[in-house]
Amino acid sequence: MSNQIQPVRGMNDVLAGDIAVWQFVERAATELLTAYGYEEMRVPVLEQTQLFKRAIGEFTDVVEKEMYTFTDTGGDSLTLRPEATAGMVRAAISNGLLRGARLKVWCIGPMFRHEKPQKGRYRQFHQVDVEAIGFAGPDVDIELIALTARLWRKLGVGRVKLQINSLGTVESRRAYRELLQEYFRAHRGELDVDSLRRLEGNPLRILDSKNADMQALIAAAPLLTEHLDAESAEHFAALRAGLDALAIPYAVNPRLVRGLDYYSRTVFEWTTDALGSQDAVCSGGRYDGLISQLGGDATPAIGFAMGVERVVELVRQVGTASAARPPDIYVIAQGDVALRAALVAAEQLREALPQRVVHVNLGGGNFKAQFRRADKSGASFALVIGDEEIARGMASWKALRGESPQRQLDLNDLPAQVEAAVRDQSAALTN
């Protein structure tokens, strides 16, 4: 029986061989968010449990079934964050960032939900979370959706589709909720156990049911879009007009209600058919009542969360991310004196030529073994330092890709001579 400690189920390692795609996605998101005027924030992964109960809702699957909650030694109930919006809003309130200000902020990091692990759904997963706080009109809704559409183009991802809906105000949702309860109570015998439990607490969540036996019943339920208040209907019409003007295709899905209680008015979701059953890759919406619900002044807001693991898989499928950059120069040395000289030479090159990636052979080995490592690394050039070279104050320079004569470089003027050698090789390859 093995005594190896295994990873926690549903929590995966991201290995060095896979990280290039992650970095490509994260870099693209960072660059785009910066271009749209969003600033990064970092908030704790651990919060008071009450934050999520108040923000997400007592009758959601997340709070009822999925949160990692424990009591610490001080007797406080703490929870690993299952999503980031509540923590971002809490940070804005507790740090006094609101007070009439308008914020465009984002964060990235791990979230935790105790779900059944499967492809595209893990117990530790990562999200890019984006929040625009203090903006009431549909213009910011349109810009956020345009931002996500641009991100897909930047990543080279094409198999995504946009669904939108409006949940109306708290008041119109309350009236619709009563209408739904009346409808589902009349069909109580057709409801499954989960739907019966949600009927009194949050009947809108019944519309999210994946139970195939209930789909006909759900399809015949009253539509929220037919019971919107006038202001929300106007807001939704402006959203659609803006998306049409930007030529962003979408479908209105009146059953899109999202799984968290704090949403109001605009909700949207980007889905794909490339990941099997886990089809949502980016979801968001407006949460105009959440900030006052958590103790802040009434402030409109909207945001979205993008599942990094799912986007990474989409990018991997289309192959738009480049592999990790190989070294430009691989420094080879034989013997203790030569290795010290090699380490000094490498640091000089890194200092003077920061655009060049320099690796030093570590762990010894004869020249033949070191050249094999240099070739395997994908390096373009090898810089060879041995006792003979040190005695002459020189280093040998050899091209590992393409035909080029070996040359000697002066160790006292190494950076300049390396750049000259690289230029000469590039010129030879283009002629």
ABEGO torsion letter per residue (X at the ends): XBABBBBBBGBBBBBAAAAAAAAAAAAAAAAAAAAAGBBBBBBBABBBAAAAAAAAEAABAAAAAABBBBBBAAGBBBBBBABAAAAAAAAAAAAGABGGBBBBBBBBEBBBBBBBBBBGBBABBBBBBBBBBGBABAAAAAAAAAAAAAAAAAAGBABBBBBBBBAEBAAAAAAAAAAAAAAAAAAAAABBAAAAAAAAABAAAAAABABAAAAAAAAABBBAAAABBAAAAAAAAAAAAAAAAAGBBBBBBAABAEABAABBEBBBBBBBAAAEABABABBBEBBAAAAAAAGBBBBBBBBBBBBAAAAAAAAAAAGABBBBBBBABBBBBBEAAAAAAAAAAAAAAAAABAABBBBBBBGEEBAAAAAAAAAAAGBABBBBBBAAAAAAGBBBBBBABEBBBBBBBBAAAAAAAAAAAAAAAAAAAAX
